[in-house]
Amino acid sequence: MTSVTVNLNSIIKLTDEQFYQLCRDNPDVNFERNPQGELIIMPPTGGGTGKRNIEIAAELVI
């Protein structure tokens, strides 16, 4: 899956607080913002990514 970039700058410029609230109101969606203020909707990570992340975390703890 690929991410989707949405440019809302001509309609609204999200403040940090508005972006934070958007993320809080949509916990099942992974949002990011780039330096241009565009909203990036990230796909969920798959099982392989989650497994690798936990392996890395375990290495850091051990």
N, C-alpha and C positions, 0 to 999 in steps of 0.2 A: 504494500500500500504506500501511497505517496502523500505528502502533506499538501494542504490547500492554503494558498496565500490570498487574503482578502484585503484590499486597500479601501478603507473607509474614510481616509483623510479628507475627501471632498465633502463628506457628510458630517463626520464627527472626529475629533481628535480625543482619544481616550486618555484621561489622566491615569496616573498610577493607581489611584484609589478606584476609579471606574473599572480598570482592567482587573484589579484584585477582586472586586465585587463580581465581575463577569465570571471569573474563574471559580469563585465560591458558589455562585448560583448554578454552575454547570460542572459538577464534580466528575462527571463521566467523560468530559471532553478535555483533551490536552491542548491548551492554548499556549502560544508563545508570541512575542512581539519582536520584530527586527528593529534595527536602528532608525529605519524610515517610518516607524510607527505602524507598519502593516501587521495585521493579525494573521498568525499562522496557526492553522488547525492541524495538529499532529495526529497521525494514526496511533492506535494503542500498540504497545510493544507485544510481540508474540511470545510464545512459550520459550523459545530458544533464547531470546534476549533476556527474559526474566531469569532463566536458569543461569546464564552467564553472569548476570549482575549479582546474583546471590553467591556464586562462586568467588567473585572478586571481593565481595563484602566479607566472606568467610576468611579469605586470605589476609585481609586487613586486620581482622580481629585476632586471628591465631598468631 
